[in-house]
Amino acid sequence: MSLFDPSQPEAPQVGHLTPPSGSHFEEKTLSSQVIHTGRVAKLRVDQALHPSGATVEREVVEHPGGVVVCPILDDGHIVFVEQWRYPLRRTLLELPAGKLDWTDGVPEDPGEAIRRELWEETGYEARHWEELTYVYTAPGFCDEKLWLYKATGLHNGHKAHQPSDQEWLDVIMLTPEVAMRKIRDREIVDAKTVALLCLCFPGLL
């Protein structure tokens, strides 16, 4: 569907030296084509009208969105998972996270999704939840939006099986001090994990 509105004022000419501001940054979509639909995301290629008047091509990954949680045990340890990340050809140490399920075009409630993900990945449930904020992970090419949570009052904690036959992981406990040191030592390099840890433990930076 085209979002181009011919009633809008004419865009400035290419080469205009004054940078646009506010709503004048908006790029109007002229055409859009989905070129791949996968299990996790879609890839589309759009033609858009730049404020300069030029037509530009934008590649966009459509993602269902997701959730990530910092689960803190009563003794202060944080619950992490370590799993293989195929695009990087390595394992990453991360906070529990997962994507939202969609039903008939309606996204799953993030608060429900994060409870499910925490249980599936670690076996833990939490009595207390706090939604801290949300972030866009890679806005240059992807619309993925992640909701960030903190969970305390953890209980159960038995992990009898892996989440699925396509997702294997280990559960690892670290103190906040060790986790922040691993960030500085570039041992924790997952962006969502770094952002959420910094929110939860700003005094340890």
Long-range contacts (C-beta under 8 A, 24 or more apart in sequence): 1-32, 2-29, 2-30, 2-31, 2-32, 3-28, 3-29, 4-28, 4-29, 4-30, 4-49, 10-53, 11-49, 11-50, 11-51, 11-52, 11-53, 12-51, 12-52, 12-53, 13-52, 13-53, 14-52, 14-53, 14-54, 15-52, 16-52, 20-51, 24-51, 25-51, 26-51, 27-51, 27-56, 27-58, 30-55, 40-64, 40-99, 41-142, 59-141, 60-141, 60-142, 60-143, 61-138, 61-141, 61-142, 61-143, 61-144, 62-142, 62-143, 63-99, 63-142, 63-143, 63-144, 63-145, 64-99, 64-100, 64-101, 64-102, 64-107, 65-99, 65-100, 65-107, 65-110, 65-144, 65-145, 65-146, 65-147, 66-97, 66-98, 66-99, 66-100, 66-113, 66-144, 66-145, 66-146, 66-147, 67-97, 67-98, 67-100, 67-110, 67-113, 67-114, 67-117, 67-146, 67-147, 67-148, 67-149, 68-95, 68-96, 68-97, 68-114, 68-146, 68-147, 68-148, 68-149, 68-192, 68-193, 68-196, 69-95, 69-96, 69-97, 69-114, 69-117, 69-118, 69-148, 69-149, 69-150, 69-151, 69-196, 70-95, 70-148, 70-149, 70-150, 70-151, 70-196, 70-197, 70-199, 70-200, 71-95, 71-96, 71-118, 71-122, 71-124, 71-126, 71-151, 71-152, 71-154, 72-150, 72-151, 72-152, 72-154, 72-200, 73-154, 73-173, 74-152, 74-153, 74-154, 76-175, 76-176, 77-173, 77-174, 77-175, 78-173, 78-174, 78-175, 78-176, 78-179, 78-197, 79-122, 79-124, 79-154, 79-171, 79-172, 79-173, 80-171, 80-172, 80-173, 80-174, 80-179, 80-193, 81-121, 81-122, 81-169, 81-170, 81-171, 81-172, 82-169, 82-170, 82-172, 83-167, 83-168, 83-169, 83-170, 84-168, 92-189, 92-190, 93-172, 93-182, 93-187, 93-188, 93-190, 93-193, 94-188, 94-190, 94-192, 94-193, 95-190, 95-192, 95-193, 95-196, 95-197, 96-121, 96-122, 97-146, 97-192, 110-147, 111-149, 114-147, 114-149, 114-151, 118-151, 120-163, 121-163, 121-169, 121-171, 122-157, 122-159, 122-171, 123-156, 123-157, 123-158, 123-159, 123-160, 123-171, 124-151, 124-154, 124-155, 124-156, 124-157, 125-154, 125-155, 125-156, 126-151, 126-152, 126-153, 126-154, 126-155, 127-152, 127-153, 127-154, 127-155, 128-152, 128-153, 132-196, 132-199, 132-200, 133-199, 135-192, 135-195, 137-191, 137-192, 146-192, 148-192, 148-195, 148-196, 148-199, 150-196, 150-199, 150-200, 176-200, 176-201, 176-204, 177-204, 180-204, 180-205
